[in-house]
Amino acid sequence: MIIINGQHIKKYYGANLVLEDVTFEIQEKERIGLVGRNGSGKSTLISLIARLSKPDEGLLTIRKELRIGYLAQIPAHWDDGTVYDVLASSCKELLECKEKMTQLEQQMSDPDTASDSKRLERLLADYAKLQERFQTEGGYELDARIDTVANGLQIPKAMYERSYASLSGGEKTKIGLAALLISGPELLLLDEPTNHLDLQSVAWLESYLNSYDGACLVVSHDRAFLDNVVSKIIDLEDGEATSYHGNYSRYVKEKEERLLQQFAQYQEQQKQIKKMKDSIKQLTEWGRNSGNEKFFKRAFSMQKALDRMEKVKRPVLDPKSAEFQLKPEDRSGKRVVTLSGVSKRYGSKVLLNEADGMLLYGDKIMLLGRNGTGKTTLFKMIIGDEAADDGAIEVGARVEIGYLAQQEYPADDKKSVLAYFREQAAMEEGEARSHLARYLFYGASVFKGVSQLSGGEWTRLRLALLILKKPNLLLLDEPTNHMDIAAREALEEALEEFPGTILAISHDRYFINKLASHIWELRSGQIHVFTGNYENYAEKREELLDREASTQASVQQHKEPAAAATAATAAHSAKQTLQNKQGKAGRVDEEKLEAHIEQAEKQLAMLDAELLEGASQTQGDTAELTRRWMQREELQQQLNELYENWAAK
């Protein structure tokens, strides 16, 4: 069933035509990837679907009362509240229902209420209605749902009470994604959802979306993510939309085949047009020479046929992309960076614990690890912005470092692209324009304000400045974030040919597979080295973790000396004797505990039904209702204790 239908949509921003003739549809439970170059109108189209704006022309039909959840690239503004408030914000009605239930419970527990039979009946009836709604809409599972999503996206419970306003942009985006998933809309609109997630969180999100009950439209340049999640691609190019069935890899093949076919049709039509034009020219000439009107009529008829012909658009087989010309000024020594027993901690949090590592000339190493493990901190220590607490970091001879940080905008962002580039590069306007054109800044785009640049454009501008320094060691912190696929592929090609050394942080699996000669994984304060690309790393990492777990268990069993073991045995024997004396009353096994819980839940459900029935009868016995209410409260307390005991098992 179609839930979204767009026909010949046109959208302007000012005088700029962003979407020219876009036709598409979204079916129930479809997984769709929306792709295209930066500036092709992806975010514009997704905002139209989210009902944030309207088309200037064309028709956009959205199924009535369709619940849509939208995650924008820029996090929504939230003036006040904690992280938990934001996570639960999509379930606002459920929280209000829970608050009203709590208020009613307090009122019914008041001794004065018990003496007022009519009021108690009314409160019990209201409570029963609220409780039924709360249960039907999943209120009792709300906290578990929040914890499940937060845990999957690596949002610790310790963050729940933090002020949302104090978070970084990346953290806000992650919290916004979690809140959206918790709300469970019928259509998810996700604009670059993986940009601030580590590899483990991306893998969790893929699994979550693959089992999601609604439809999903994802704007993403993460090719592996698209391969693993979507079954349809909508490609935006030149203001038009083309749909392809299959994942990203299938789309690439189909688009290439379609372009080649279209180019063959274009060439054939151009031959036909040339013949017709030649015939028109010849007929006109014969008419002039002979004075015969029939030649002019024939020429006019052919011209009308030519004007009516539907022209095949010339396809762009090799679209222009950025030229990342990476050429170091000089090569460094063989040992580029050496880490010897490096330790770094912030308060009680240990990032590095006597870590060792060596970066050799020509290495292309990807630095992986969960968010917060210290990857960016390690980069800052190498360039000297942070100092190690212990150990040494030695940078080799003739090493020239080029560092690309994550999305660092300048303090004064009112300058134009051209002015900012000229100031940073100390370059004349003509030469600066020539350099910027290689990175797709030409024409009016060089006068665009730095603050108006998209994430991908800002990365291209910073790379243009970095490359001018001709470094032989590149430290790249998430270089492909916000870049479109064409720019990513151009950067990958340039880095493949770069003769110097590369150490990069990335969660782009395509990027890692294309470039990595080694993987460094930062885990538990240590650098674990793997040879090969991401696929080799993923396979070997599982084997390593299994061996580590097995070794740790073995060491735990044999680490105590014989004397300590004897003492432990004696202590265990004494403890067992004490437990035997106390009897079995305090030790309920798991099966019995679950049976008690099931029985208590049935009794509670029966009491709720009796209370609901009694509250709906105007001639109900108030004293009996009060007795049953007190009985229900006591049973609920017992059930809560059983839940706690079961959770502790």
C-alpha positions in Angstrom: 0.0 0.0 0.0 1.3 3.4 -1.0 1.8 5.8 2.0 3.6 8.7 0.1 3.1 9.6 -3.6 4.9 12.5 -5.3 4.1 13.5 -8.8 6.2 16.1 -10.9 7.3 18.0 -7.7 9.0 21.3 -8.3 10.6 23.4 -5.4 12.5 26.7 -5.5 14.7 28.3 -2.9 14.6 31.9 -3.8 15.5 32.0 -7.5 17.3 28.6 -7.3 15.4 25.7 -8.7 16.3 22.8 -6.4 13.7 20.1 -7.5 12.6 20.3 -11.1 10.5 17.2 -11.9 10.5 14.7 -9.0 8.2 11.7 -9.1 8.4 8.8 -6.6 6.4 6.7 -4.2 6.9 5.0 -0.8 5.1 1.8 0.1 4.4 0.4 3.6 7.4 -1.1 5.3 9.8 -0.2 2.4 13.5 0.5 3.2 14.6 3.3 0.8 17.9 5.0 0.4 17.9 8.6 -1.0 21.2 9.4 -2.7 22.7 12.2 -4.8 25.5 14.8 -4.7 25.7 17.5 -2.1 23.2 20.2 -3.1 21.0 17.9 -5.2 18.0 18.5 -3.0 17.9 15.4 -0.8 17.3 17.4 2.5 14.8 19.5 0.6 12.8 16.5 -0.5 12.9 14.9 2.9 11.6 18.1 4.5 8.7 18.2 2.1 7.8 14.6 3.1 8.1 15.6 6.8 5.5 18.4 6.1 7.9 21.1 7.0 7.4 22.8 3.7 5.2 22.5 0.6 6.0 22.0 -3.1 5.8 25.0 -5.4 4.4 22.8 -8.2 3.3 19.2 -8.5 1.4 17.0 -6.1 2.6 15.4 -2.9 0.1 13.0 -1.3 0.6 11.7 2.2 -1.7 9.1 3.7 -4.1 10.7 6.3 -2.9 10.6 9.9 0.4 9.0 8.9 2.8 9.2 11.8 6.2 10.5 10.5 9.4 10.8 12.5 12.2 13.1 11.1 15.8 13.2 12.1 17.5 16.2 10.6 21.3 16.7 10.1 21.1 19.7 12.5 19.6 18.6 15.9 16.2 20.1 16.9 16.4 23.0 19.4 15.6 22.0 22.9 15.9 24.8 25.4 15.5 23.0 28.6 15.4 19.5 30.1 17.6 16.5 30.6 18.7 13.8 28.1 16.0 11.5 29.5 13.4 14.2 28.9 14.4 14.3 25.2 14.5 10.5 25.0 11.0 10.2 26.4 9.7 13.4 24.7 8.1 11.3 21.8 6.1 9.5 24.5 4.8 12.6 26.1 1.2 11.5 26.3 2.2 8.2 28.0 4.2 10.2 30.6 1.3 12.5 31.2 -0.9 9.4 31.7 1.6 8.0 34.1 1.7 11.2 36.1 -2.1 11.3 36.3 -2.1 7.7 37.6 0.4 8.6 40.3 -1.7 11.6 41.3 -4.9 9.4 41.5 -3.0 6.8 43.6 -2.0 9.5 46.1 -5.6 10.8 46.3 -7.0 7.3 46.8 -4.5 6.6 49.5 -5.8 9.7 51.4 -7.9 8.6 54.5 -10.4 11.4 53.7 -11.1 9.9 50.3 -12.0 6.5 51.8 -14.9 8.1 53.7 -16.2 9.8 50.5 -17.8 6.9 48.6 -18.8 8.8 45.5 -15.4 10.5 45.1 -13.6 7.1 45.6 -15.8 5.5 42.9 -15.1 8.3 40.5 -11.3 8.2 41.2 -11.3 4.4 40.8 -13.2 4.7 37.4 -10.7 7.3 36.2 -7.8 5.3 37.3 -9.0 2.2 35.6 -9.4 4.0 32.3 -5.9 5.6 32.5 -4.4 2.2 33.5 -6.0 0.4 30.5 -4.7 3.1 28.1 -1.3 3.1 29.7 -1.0 -0.7 29.4 -2.5 -0.8 25.8 0.0 1.8 24.5 3.0 0.0 26.1 3.5 2.3 29.0 4.8 -0.4 31.3 7.5 -1.2 28.7 8.5 2.4 28.1 11.6 2.5 30.4 12.8 -0.9 29.0 12.3 0.5 25.4 14.3 3.6 26.2 17.1 1.5 27.8 17.2 -0.9 24.8 17.6 1.9 22.2 20.0 3.9 24.4 22.2 0.9 25.0 22.3 0.0 21.3 23.4 3.5 20.4 26.0 3.6 23.2 24.1 6.2 25.4 25.0 5.4 29.0 22.5 5.7 31.8 24.8 8.1 33.5 24.0 10.6 30.7 20.3 10.5 31.4 20.4 13.3 33.9 22.8 15.6 31.9 21.4 18.8 30.5 20.6 18.3 26.8 21.8 21.9 26.1 25.3 21.0 27.4 25.8 18.2 24.8 27.9 18.5 21.6 26.3 18.5 18.2 27.2 14.9 17.6 25.7 13.8 21.0 22.5 15.8 20.3 22.1 14.0 16.9 22.6 10.6 18.6 20.0 11.5 21.3 17.6 12.7 18.6 18.0 9.4 16.7 17.3 7.4 19.9 14.2 9.5 20.7 12.9 9.0 17.2 13.4 5.2 17.3 11.7 5.0 20.7 8.7 6.8 19.3 8.2 4.1 16.6 6.5 6.2 13.8 5.0 4.6 10.7 7.6 6.3 8.5 11.2 7.1 9.6 13.0 9.9 7.8 16.7 9.8 8.6 19.1 12.4 7.3 22.7 11.0 7.7 21.9 8.9 10.8 25.4 7.2 11.0 27.6 10.3 11.0 28.2 10.3 14.7 28.0 6.6 15.5 30.8 4.2 16.0 30.9 0.9 14.1 29.2 -1.1 16.9 26.3 1.4 17.0 26.0 1.4 13.2 25.8 -2.4 13.2 23.1 -2.2 15.9 21.1 0.4 13.9 21.3 -1.8 10.8 19.8 -4.7 12.8 17.1 -2.5 14.3 16.0 -1.0 11.0 15.9 -4.4 9.3 13.4 -5.6 11.9 11.5 -2.3 12.1 7.8 -2.6 11.6 7.3 0.7 9.7 8.8 2.3 6.5 12.1 4.0 6.4 13.6 6.7 4.0 17.3 7.2 4.7 19.6 9.9 3.3 23.0 8.4 3.6 26.4 8.4 1.9 27.5 5.3 3.9 27.6 2.7 1.1 27.9 -0.3 3.4 25.0 0.9 5.5 22.8 1.3 2.4 23.9 -2.2 1.2 22.8 -3.8 4.5 19.5 -1.9 5.0 17.7 -0.7 1.9 16.0 -2.6 -0.9 15.3 0.5 -3.1 17.3 3.6 -4.1 15.9 6.9 -5.1 18.6 8.8 -7.0 18.3 12.6 -7.2 20.2 14.2 -10.1 19.6 17.4 -12.1 16.4 18.1 -10.1 14.9 14.7 -11.2 14.4 11.4 -9.3 15.0 7.9 -10.6 14.1 4.8 -8.7 16.2 1.6 -8.7 15.1 -1.6 -7.0 17.8 -3.3 -4.9 20.5 -2.2 -2.5 23.4 0.3 -3.2 25.6 -2.1 -5.1 22.8 -3.2 -7.3 21.9 0.5 -7.9 25.5 1.3 -9.1 25.3 -1.5 -11.7 21.8 -0.6 -12.9 22.6 3.1 -13.1 25.7 2.4 -15.2 23.8 0.1 -17.5 21.0 2.7 -17.8 23.4 5.6 -18.6 25.2 3.5 -21.3 21.8 2.7 -22.8 20.7 6.3 -22.6 23.9 7.5 -24.2 23.5 5.0 -27.1 19.9 6.4 -27.6 21.3 9.9 -27.4 23.9 9.2 -30.1 21.4 7.5 -32.4 19.0 10.4 -32.0 21.7 12.9 -32.7 22.5 11.1 -36.0 18.8 11.3 -36.9 18.6 15.0 -36.0 21.7 15.7 -38.1 20.2 13.9 -41.2 17.0 15.8 -40.8 18.8 19.1 -40.5 20.9 18.3 -43.6 17.7 17.4 -45.5 16.0 20.6 -44.4 19.0 22.7 -45.5 19.2 20.9 -48.9 15.4 21.2 -49.6 15.5 24.9 -48.7 18.4 25.4 -51.1 16.7 23.5 -53.9 13.6 25.6 -53.3 15.6 28.8 -53.7 17.4 27.6 -56.8 14.3 26.2 -58.6 11.6 28.6 -57.2 9.5 25.5 -56.5 7.2 26.0 -53.5 7.0 22.3 -52.9 10.6 22.1 -51.6 9.9 24.8 -49.0 6.7 23.0 -47.8 8.6 19.8 -47.5 11.4 21.5 -45.6 8.8 23.3 -43.3 7.1 19.9 -42.6 10.4 18.3 -41.6 11.2 21.2 -39.3 7.9 20.8 -37.5 8.6 17.1 -37.1 12.0 18.0 -35.7 10.6 20.5 -33.3 8.0 18.0 -32.0 10.6 15.3 -31.4 11.2 14.5 -27.7 14.9 15.0 -27.2 16.9 12.5 -25.3 19.0 14.2 -22.6 22.7 13.7 -22.9 23.7 11.6 -19.9 26.8 12.7 -17.9 28.9 9.5 -17.9 31.8 11.1 -16.0 30.5 13.8 -13.7 33.0 16.4 -12.5 34.4 15.6 -9.0 36.9 17.2 -6.6 40.6 16.8 -7.5 42.5 15.9 -4.3 46.1 16.3 -5.5 48.0 14.8 -2.6 51.7 15.2 -3.2 54.1 15.5 -0.2 57.0 17.9 -0.4 59.4 15.3 0.9 59.4 11.8 2.4 59.9 11.3 6.1 62.2 8.8 7.8 61.1 5.1 8.1 59.8 5.5 11.6 57.1 8.1 11.5 55.5 7.9 14.9 56.5 5.7 17.9 54.3 5.2 21.0 56.1 3.7 24.0 54.1 3.0 27.1 51.8 5.9 26.6 49.1 6.5 29.3 46.4 9.2 29.4 43.6 9.6 31.8 40.9 12.3 32.6 40.0 12.0 36.2 39.0 8.4 36.9 38.6 7.6 33.1 41.6 5.8 31.6 41.9 6.3 27.8 45.4 4.9 27.3 47.2 2.5 29.6 50.9 2.0 28.7 49.9 1.7 25.0 52.5 0.9 22.4 52.4 1.3 18.6 54.6 2.2 15.6 53.7 3.9 12.4 56.1 3.3 9.5 56.5 5.3 6.3 53.9 4.3 3.7 51.5 2.7 6.2 47.8 3.3 5.7 46.3 2.6 9.1 42.7 3.0 10.3 42.2 3.8 14.0 38.9 2.2 15.2 37.2 2.0 18.6 34.0 2.9 20.4 33.1 6.5 20.9 34.9 7.9 24.0 37.8 5.5 23.9 40.3 8.2 23.1 40.9 8.1 19.3 40.7 11.9 18.8 42.8 12.4 22.0 45.5 10.2 20.6 45.6 12.4 17.4 45.9 15.5 19.6 48.8 13.9 21.5 50.6 13.2 18.3 50.4 16.8 17.1 51.3 18.1 20.5 48.0 19.7 21.6 47.7 17.2 24.5 50.5 15.7 26.7 50.8 12.1 27.8 50.6 11.4 31.5 53.2 8.7 31.1 55.3 7.2 28.4 56.6 8.9 25.2 55.4 9.8 21.7 58.2 10.2 19.3 57.7 11.8 15.9 60.3 10.8 13.3 62.7 12.8 11.2 61.4 15.1 8.4 57.7 14.3 9.3 55.3 17.0 8.1 51.9 16.5 9.7 48.6 17.4 8.0 45.7 17.1 10.5 42.0 17.2 9.5 39.9 17.5 12.7 36.2 16.8 12.9 34.0 19.7 11.7 35.9 22.5 13.3 34.3 25.8 12.1 36.3 29.0 12.4 35.5 31.5 15.2 34.7 34.2 12.5 32.5 32.4 10.1 31.1 35.6 8.3 33.8 35.5 5.7 33.2 34.1 2.2 34.8 30.9 1.0 37.2 32.9 -1.2 38.2 35.4 1.5 38.7 32.6 4.1 40.8 30.5 1.6 43.0 33.5 0.6 43.6 34.4 4.2 44.6 30.9 5.3 46.6 30.1 2.1 48.2 33.6 1.7 47.3 33.6 -2.0 46.2 36.1 -4.7 42.6 36.0 -5.9 43.3 34.5 -9.3 45.4 31.7 -8.0 43.0 31.1 -5.1 40.1 30.7 -7.5 42.1 28.2 -9.6 42.8 26.1 -6.5 39.2 26.3 -5.2 37.8 25.2 -8.6 39.6 21.8 -8.2 37.5 21.3 -5.1 34.2 22.2 -6.8 34.1 25.8 -5.6 33.7 28.0 -8.7 31.4 30.7 -10.0 29.2 32.3 -7.4 29.9 29.5 -4.9 33.2 31.1 -3.9 31.3 34.1 -2.5 29.2 31.8 -0.3 29.6 32.4 3.4 31.6 29.8 5.4 28.7 29.6 7.8 26.4 28.6 5.0 28.5 25.6 3.8 27.2 22.1 4.2 29.2 19.6 6.1 30.6 18.1 2.9 31.6 21.5 1.4 33.3 22.5 4.7 35.4 19.3 4.6 36.4 19.9 1.0 37.5 23.4 1.8 39.6 22.2 4.8 41.1 19.5 2.6 42.0 22.1 0.0 44.0 24.0 2.7 45.6 20.9 4.2 46.8 19.7 0.8 48.6 23.0 0.1 50.9 22.2 3.0 52.1 19.1 1.2 52.3 16.9 4.4 53.8 13.4 4.3 51.8 12.2 7.4 48.0 12.6 7.2 46.0 12.4 10.4 42.3 12.3 9.3 39.5 12.4 11.8 36.3 11.1 10.1 37.3 12.6 6.7 34.3 11.3 4.8 31.6 12.6 7.2 29.0 14.6 5.3 30.8 14.0 2.0 28.7 12.8 -0.9 29.5 9.5 -2.5 31.3 11.0 -5.5 33.6 13.1 -3.2 34.3 10.0 -1.0 35.3 8.0 -4.1 37.6 10.9 -5.3 39.2 11.1 -1.9 39.7 7.4 -1.8 41.5 7.4 -5.2 43.8 10.3 -4.1 44.6 8.6 -0.8 45.3 5.3 -2.6 48.0 7.0 -4.7 49.4 9.1 -1.8 53.0 7.9 -1.2 53.2 9.2 2.4 51.7 7.8 5.6 48.0 7.8 6.7 46.4 7.4 10.1 42.7 7.9 9.9 39.7 7.5 12.2 36.6 6.3 10.3 33.5 4.3 10.5 33.0 4.2 6.8 33.5 0.5 6.0 33.9 1.1 2.2 36.6 3.7 3.0 38.4 1.3 5.4 38.3 -1.7 3.0 39.6 0.4 0.2 42.6 1.9 2.0 43.6 0.0 5.1 46.9 -2.0 5.2 46.5 -2.3 9.0 43.8 -1.7 11.6 44.5 -0.2 15.0 41.7 -0.9 17.5 41.8 1.2 20.7 40.3 -1.0 23.4 40.7 -1.1 27.1 43.5 1.5 26.9 45.6 -0.6 24.5 46.3 -0.5 20.8 45.4 -3.9 19.2 46.9 -4.3 15.7 45.3 -6.3 12.9 46.7 -6.8 9.4 44.4 -6.1 6.4 41.2 -4.2 5.8 37.9 -4.1 7.8 36.7 -7.5 6.7 40.0 -9.1 7.9 39.7 -7.2 11.1 36.1 -8.2 11.8 36.9 -11.8 11.4 40.1 -11.8 13.4 38.6 -9.6 16.2 36.0 -12.2 17.0 38.6 -14.9 17.3 40.8 -12.6 19.5 37.9 -11.8 21.8 37.0 -15.4 22.2 40.7 -16.3 23.1 40.9 -13.4 25.5 37.7 -14.5 27.3 39.0 -18.0 27.5 42.4 -17.0 28.8 40.9 -14.6 31.4 38.6 -17.4 32.7 41.6 -19.7 32.9 43.8 -17.2 34.7 40.9 -16.4 37.2 40.7 -20.1 38.1 44.5 -20.5 38.7 45.7 -17.2 39.9 45.3 -17.8 43.7 48.1 -19.7 45.5 47.4 -23.0 47.3 47.1 -21.4 50.7 44.6 -18.9 49.5 42.7 -21.6 47.8 42.5 -23.6 51.0 41.3 -20.6 52.9 38.6 -19.9 50.3 37.5 -23.5 50.5 37.1 -23.3 54.3 35.2 -20.0 54.0 32.9 -21.5 51.4 32.3 -24.5 53.6 31.4 -22.3 56.6 29.1 -20.2 54.4 27.4 -23.4 53.1 26.8 -24.7 56.7 25.3 -21.3 57.7 22.9 -21.4 54.7 21.9 -25.0 55.5 21.0 -23.9 59.0 18.9 -21.0 57.7 17.0 -23.4 55.5 15.7 -23.0 52.1 13.2 -20.2 52.8 15.6 -17.5 51.6 16.7 -19.3 48.4 14.0 -19.5 45.8 15.3 -20.9 42.6 14.6 -19.2 39.2 11.8 -21.6 38.1 9.9 -21.1 41.4 10.5 -17.4 41.3 9.0 -17.2 37.8 6.0 -19.3 38.9 5.4 -16.8 41.8 5.6 -13.9 39.4 3.1 -15.5 37.0 0.7 -16.2 39.8 1.0 -12.7 41.2 0.4 -11.1 37.8 -2.7 -13.2 37.3 -4.1 -12.2 40.7 -3.3 -8.5 40.0 -5.1 -8.7 36.6 -8.2 -10.3 38.3 -8.2 -7.5 40.9 -7.9 -4.8 38.3 -10.9 -6.3 36.4 -13.0 -6.5 39.6 -12.1 -2.9 40.5 -13.0 -1.7 37.0 -16.3 -3.6 37.1 -17.1 -2.2 40.6 -16.2 1.3 39.7 -18.6 1.3 36.7 -21.6 0.3 39.0 -23.2 3.3 40.7 -24.6 1.0 43.5 -21.2 -0.5 44.2 -20.1 -1.3 47.8 -17.6 1.5 48.6 -16.2 -0.3 51.6 -15.6 -3.4 49.5 -14.0 -1.3 46.8 -11.7 0.3 49.3 -10.7 -3.1 50.7 -9.9 -4.4 47.3 -7.9 -1.3 46.4 -5.7 -1.8 49.5 -5.4 -5.5 48.6 -4.3 -4.5 45.1 -1.6 -2.1 46.5 -0.2 -4.8 48.7 -0.1 -7.3 45.9 1.6 -4.7 43.6 4.3 -4.2 46.2 4.9 -8.0 46.5 5.1 -8.2 42.7 7.6 -5.4 42.6 9.8 -7.3 45.1 9.5 -10.5 43.1 10.6 -8.5 39.9 13.7 -7.2 41.8 14.6 -10.7 43.0 14.3 -12.1 39.5 16.4 -9.3 38.0 19.1 -10.0 40.5 19.4 -13.6 39.4 
